[in-house]
Amino acid sequence: MIFFRTIRGRLLTSIFFIHAVLIGFVINDLIASEYREMEKQLFRKGESIAMLLSSNAALPLQNNDLSTLKDLINSIQKVSGISMVFIIDTSGRIRASDNDGYVNQTLVDEPSRQGWIGIKTLPDDIYQMKHHDVVDTLSVIRLDGEIVGYSRVLLSDTELSHMLFALIQKGSIYALVAIILGMILAWMVIRKMTLRLSSLSEAAQQIAKKNFDIALPSKKHDDEIGLMEEGFAVMSHSLQEYIKELSEIGLMRLEQSHVYQTALLEWSKLDFDNVESSIQKATEISADTLGIERVSLWRMTPDGSMIVCDDLYDRQRDEHRCGTVLHEHDFPLYFAALQRGELIIADDAQNDPKTSEFTDVYLKPLGIVSMLDIPIIRGGKVVGVVCHEALIVHEWQPEEQDFTMAMASTMSLALEMERRQLLEEHLDYRANHDILTELPNRRLFMDRLDQAIKHAQRYERYVAILFIDLDRFKEINDSLGHLVGDQVLIHVANVMQSQLRNVDTISRLGGDEFCLMIDYVDDVQIVSRVAEKIVQIMQMPVCIDQHELYVTCSIGISVYPSDGDTPDTLLRNADAAMYKAKKEGRNSFNFYTQDMTEQAYERVALESSLRRGLEREEFCVFYQPQVDGLSDKLLGMEALIRWNHPTLGVVAPNVFVPLAIETGLIVAMDKFVMRTAMAQFARWYSDGLEPGILSLNLTIKQLKQKDFISIVESLIQETGCKREWIEFEVTENEVMDDPEETIRILKEITQMGIKLSIDDFGTGYSSLAYLKRLPVHRLKIDQSFVRELHQNEDDRAIVKAIIALSKSLNLSIIAEGVETYDQKEFLIKNGCSQIQGYFYAKPMPTEEIEVKILSL
């Protein structure tokens, strides 16, 4: 492969390929020309034989003398190269052939078809074509000018192929001889042309090996190569002189480089944990090594408008100073050069355009003559500058510039380490503190609580946890926005911090939940006083954005070791105590007890059983009749869910329904009741029964599902239950939780043709303004007002008022919880004839309610 890397080899290879291609083209053209001539001769031969056959076969063909035609074909067959011969009449039938098997047949192959078309359409009496390695000639047989038939001769081109192969062999020999002769001549010419170039190449290789004592041909030539030989000789001499100079300079710089390396090594041994002392040592080393008076490090502010002196070392006074500030608006050219990352080198700084703007205010007062400033760049941004200042003219040599840049890099490294330390401290702070309030977060709080428990265990003291939750904080966010809510949280955090000792920890766990750890507690009564004080302080009004707000709190308290001995247990129990405080009216505090733990565990177990019950289909639907008290006729029935627990038996709805609402499982339960009850009503109506109107209880969570309307539509289609048979019941409290949105959803329901009823009416706080806008058809008086009608005057007055209200709004009304005859009579007398309660029937399963339907 070395041969092809030389000019001689490349030239010879190029000539070889060009010569071979040209010879190939010439030989190929000659062979092709000779082949075409032989092919023409074969066509002429076929034409001659066909015409001879046609001229001799006319009369025998006219007389149908087949033996004569056969003899004629046999005589023709003796001619070499003939493959097949046919004599054909005008109908295309073969009358004679060298192969008797074709006699009296008509050829229908593609060449025959093409030949018939050609001979009949062309004006000539001859038609020739080549196919399947034969020359096919078709000639007209005429007698007295009229066509009496055709002769067809097929000549094989095998002989032609043999001749072509012989031509190719002969041409290949000629081409090979021509190429060899051409290459010999080319080699002789190229060798003479490249001999002097080879000498120059060897000389260049010697120079590359740093051998400058080279020998070149003494004879001078006037051509281009001669000029190159002369140039090589001059270059060799110049290089020898230059190397001598470099050797002298190299020794001097080697000594100087040793000094710089020693200085850098000295600085690298410093303790970088103390960045300030490291930087001061770096400025001292730089000043002493360069022999200049002042070296300083300046930091650039993030906006790039100022540089602030971090450390300036004055070698003559042997002292460090800092704090000087230079502003961009005073030195715009200098700052622009720094921002571009330029090295500012000024041997005559007072007159140099790059630094002259410092002359009157900085250079002359300090006697500075020369400057070398190295910008410190980190992440593509200038973060500082290292300044080197001399009080005499100083020409900054390249070695000095390299040294100052190396020292600037090491200072940059020190600054980067300092930045990373600060960043790590910041990240550690962020990982352990709440972003909004800057209070310790859950992670840091739990760590401190764990340490406090260990300390309390050792010294037999108490640790108290106060779980603090703001009351109705969601209303502030919903009404005034989250910005105001955030300000409230910050205010609460500041207030609580102001009441703490240094050993206590207040943390924000998330949302509006805070947790206070009181450490070093000798008397638990102190915890009560702290909680009471926090409750009182939180009752003070808070003014934010011209809003006067009142924010109260509920506090749950757990104490180590009586309420738990781990951080998780204490926090969980304090949380449980806080919920108890909320249930008992809010704005108070409550201590944890063992009963609360048992209740919490029961609640968790019940939730788990509830989820499994839905998966295992342990729920069923009971029905309670709604009756016209005047006629005792069935008006409809309310569908009620029941839970057949495998171990607890039938679980009352008041036990699991509130938990289902809280956990969101009520949505799946309501959907189960709707599907089951709708399907059952459709079957009853199909069987000829009259169950009346189906009342289905809905929670606001289900109503606010985005796909609620589509779910109802699909259930109606799935079960076959008609819209006019359905009535949805929604409690008054849930309606008033978000009346505008609820009204919108309820209107969509009524537009479907489904009736609506307000359940537990009288227990909520609905206003007449909203009530008259609600698209409802019926009000249901809550059983709490019906239960004591016979002895409570207030309940009787409320029931009368509700009945009157329903009449004024043109709404029907029904009372639930009716158990006695006196209750029924009072309701009917005052205008409420629709009754639901144990007086008529308790909720019953499907089999029992069917009997009841038939009896009413």
Secondary structure, 3 states (H helix, E strand, C coil): CHHHHCHHHHHHHHHHHHHHHHHHHHHHHHHHHHHHHHHHHHHHHHHHHHHHHHHHHHHHHHCCCHHHHHHHHHHHHCCCCEEEEEEEECCCEEEEECCHHHCCCECCCHHHHHHHHHHHHCCCCEEEEEECCEEEEEEEEEECCEEEEEEEEEEECHHHHHHHHHHHHHHHHHHHHHHHHHHHHHHHHHHHHHHHHHHHHHHHHHHHCCCCCCCCCCCCCCCHHHHHHHHHHHHHHHHHHHHHHHHHHHHHHHHHHHHHHHHHHHHHCCCCCCHHHHHHHHHHHHHHHHCCCEEEEEEECCCCCEEEEEEEEECCCCEEECCCEEECCCCHHHHHHHHCCCCEEECCCCCCCCCHHHHHHHHHHHCCCEEEEEEEEECCEEEEEEEEEECCCCCCCHHHHHHHHHHHHHHHHHHHHHHHHHHHHHHHHHHHECCCCCCECHHHHHHHHHHHHHHHHHHCCEEEEEEEEECCHHHHHHHHCHHHHHHHHHHHHHHHHHCCCCCCEEEEEECCEEEEEEEEECCCHHHHHHHHHHHHHHCCCEEECCEEECCCEEEEEEEECCCCCCHHHHHHHHHHHHHHHHHCCCCCEEECCHHHHHHHHHHHHHHHHHHHHHHCCCEEEEEEEEEECCCCEEEEEEEEEEEEECCCEEECHHHHHHHHHHHCCHHHHHHHHHHHHHHHHHHHHHCCCCCCEEEEEECHHHHCCCCHHHHHHHHHHHHCCCHHHEEEEEEHHHHHHCHHHHHHHHHHHHHCCCEEEEEEECCCCCCHHHHCCCCCCEEEECHHHHCCCCCCHHHHHHHHHHHHHHHHCCCEEEEECCCCHHHHHHHHHCCCCEEECCCCCCCECHHHHHHHHHHC
